[in-house]
Amino acid sequence: MDDRINRRDVLKLTGGAASLAAFGTVPAKVQAAAPMQGVLRPEIYRFKLGAFEVTNILDGIVQRPPYPTFAGNLPAAMVEELAKANGVPGNNYEQTYVNTIVNTGRELVLFDTGNGRGRNPTVGRLTELMDKAGYKPEQIDVVVITHGHPDHIGGLMTGDKPTFANARTVFGEAEFDFWRKGENVREARKANREQFMKVAVPLGDKATFVKTESEVAPGIRSVPSFGHSPGHMAYHVESNGQRLLIWGDVANHYIFAVQRPDWPGSFDDNPDAAVASRKRVLEMAATEQLAVTGYHMPFPALGFIEKSGTSYRWVPATYQFNL
Ligand SMILES: [Zn+2]
């Protein structure tokens, strides 16, 4: 309370309110009611990582039932129970698609390319939002592809031209070879393979291929995490001692895949290897207290992994990077 208001003023003020209430008179409204504006959600988030700037951009969202996408070999009730225990509905969830741009000061590095336009009206917004975030597609120096699934390679081409015209592309070598050769592609991924041949293979001539752990740009190195796809790569980014793990699709949901890394996901091409990679990367993130950004984590998709017993929890970042 303002010191200048004395006790008598307070009595006068409250007395005034009381008398208004007593007579049931409310002053007539002099302006129109504010219109409803619709839901407003964050879709661009930028933070500093040492001397780097990192921008997360929401390419889009789809909503769908979590079962049997997660734990399809177990009773549906288990998925529902875990959802409810975490305060979210068990019959519907949001799949977010989050691209990351790292400006190292020398190079602008884009991780994955979104779904591309036309796949679904609620996705494919990467380039539109890049513009809002201050970046033009032709400014991108390096496009790093974590793996060859449609939501990651869908934005590589616009029409039949590379969207990021001046960029070199980085692929995991095992990943690129798997899709290019086309052997043992499971039925559900046949269309995916066709898309890869169309949008990714033509970029192979100007591409860099990584086999194991190697540096793809100063401060950025690959972390092999095969399983979700045959040659899936996560990436570790470090500047001035600050570290960030861009884990791609190591875990595809902040509850189902993080708290139950054993649960198979229908998106995982090699389920056993996917589980092993998920556990290894979660353990590393928890032990090393790494900041993590994940392609399918809730926007702004920045958090930490906390170990709890034999399980893990996704802990969203708060102001760690603002201090
Ligand atoms: Zn994905």
Boltz pocket constraint, residues with backbone or C-beta under 6 A from the ligand:
constraints:
  - pocket:
      binder: B
      contacts: [[A, 149], [A, 151], [A, 152], [A, 249], [A, 295], [A, 296]]
      max_distance: 6.0
